[in-house]
């Protein structure tokens, strides 16, 4: 439960900043890329969760993997990694996607 609260706070902070900067749609698209990258590459997620890999190394890897994303999202990911919350990145991305859909009154139906 504690992890859910933390991911929600990070996601809300990013959403608020995106709204303030009028970059909400771009941030949503970028966080979908982050989410899909995590879903499609379990080795990447394991790397993020590894206590053996240093935070500095993870910051460099994340910057390289997500180099094509908006500067706001890149800076956000760097802050997350520097605060040693990179294992939560997938869940933060999920929360951003959900919050974006709620913000825009988009309903998703699972089949």
C-alpha positions as CSV (number, residue, x, y, z in Angstrom):
1,X,0.0,0.0,0.0
2,X,2.9,2.4,0.8
3,X,4.2,1.9,-2.7
4,X,0.9,2.8,-4.3
5,X,0.7,6.0,-2.3
6,X,4.3,7.0,-3.4
7,X,3.6,6.2,-7.0
8,X,0.4,8.2,-6.9
9,X,2.2,11.2,-5.5
10,X,4.9,11.2,-8.1
11,X,2.3,10.7,-10.9
12,X,0.2,13.6,-9.6
13,X,3.2,15.9,-9.4
14,X,4.1,15.1,-13.0
15,X,0.5,15.6,-14.1
16,X,0.3,18.9,-12.3
17,X,3.5,20.2,-13.8
18,X,2.4,19.0,-17.3
19,X,-0.9,20.8,-17.0
20,X,0.9,24.0,-15.8
21,X,3.3,23.8,-18.7
22,X,0.6,22.9,-21.2
23,X,2.4,19.6,-22.0
24,X,-0.2,17.1,-20.8
25,X,-0.7,15.2,-24.1
26,X,3.0,14.9,-24.7
27,X,3.7,13.7,-21.1
28,X,0.9,11.2,-21.5
29,X,2.4,9.8,-24.7
30,X,5.9,9.7,-23.2
31,X,4.7,7.9,-20.1
32,X,2.9,5.4,-22.3
33,X,6.3,4.8,-23.9
34,X,7.8,4.3,-20.5
35,X,5.0,1.9,-19.5
36,X,5.3,-0.1,-22.7
37,X,9.1,-0.3,-22.4
38,X,8.7,-1.8,-18.9
39,X,6.0,-4.2,-20.0
40,X,7.9,-5.4,-23.0
41,X,11.3,-5.7,-21.4
42,X,11.4,-7.6,-18.1
43,X,15.2,-7.5,-18.1
44,X,15.0,-3.7,-18.0
45,X,12.6,-3.8,-15.0
46,X,14.9,-6.3,-13.2
47,X,17.8,-3.9,-13.8
48,X,15.8,-1.0,-12.3
49,X,15.1,-3.1,-9.2
50,X,18.7,-4.4,-8.8
51,X,20.5,-3.1,-5.7
52,X,23.8,-4.2,-7.4
53,X,23.6,-1.5,-10.1
54,X,24.4,2.0,-8.8
55,X,22.0,4.8,-9.0
56,X,24.4,6.8,-11.1
57,X,24.6,4.0,-13.6
58,X,20.8,3.6,-13.6
59,X,20.4,7.4,-14.3
60,X,22.7,7.0,-17.3
61,X,20.9,4.0,-18.6
62,X,17.5,5.6,-18.2
63,X,18.7,8.8,-20.0
64,X,20.0,6.6,-22.9
65,X,16.8,4.5,-23.1
66,X,14.4,7.4,-22.9
67,X,16.5,10.0,-24.9
68,X,13.7,10.6,-27.3
69,X,11.2,11.7,-24.7
70,X,10.3,15.3,-23.8
71,X,12.7,17.2,-21.6
72,X,10.1,17.4,-18.9
73,X,9.7,13.6,-18.7
74,X,13.5,13.1,-19.0
75,X,14.0,15.4,-16.0
76,X,11.2,13.7,-14.1
77,X,12.8,10.2,-14.7
78,X,16.1,11.6,-13.6
79,X,14.6,12.9,-10.3
80,X,12.9,9.6,-9.7
81,X,16.2,7.7,-10.2
82,X,18.2,10.1,-8.1
83,X,15.7,9.6,-5.3
84,X,16.2,5.9,-5.7
85,X,12.6,5.3,-6.7
86,X,13.4,3.9,-10.2
87,X,11.9,0.5,-9.2
88,X,8.6,2.3,-9.0
89,X,8.9,3.8,-12.5
90,X,6.5,1.3,-14.2
91,X,3.8,1.9,-11.5
92,X,4.3,5.7,-11.7
93,X,3.8,5.5,-15.5
94,X,0.6,3.4,-15.0
95,X,-0.7,6.0,-12.5
96,X,0.0,8.8,-15.0
97,X,-1.9,7.0,-17.7
98,X,-4.9,6.4,-15.4
99,X,-4.9,10.0,-14.2
100,X,-4.7,11.4,-17.8
101,X,-7.7,9.3,-18.8
102,X,-9.6,10.5,-15.7
103,X,-8.6,14.1,-16.4
104,X,-9.9,13.8,-20.0
105,X,-13.0,11.7,-19.1
106,X,-11.7,8.7,-21.2
107,X,-13.1,5.3,-20.2
108,X,-11.2,2.2,-20.9
109,X,-12.8,-1.2,-21.1
110,X,-10.9,-4.4,-20.7
111,X,-11.9,-7.4,-22.8
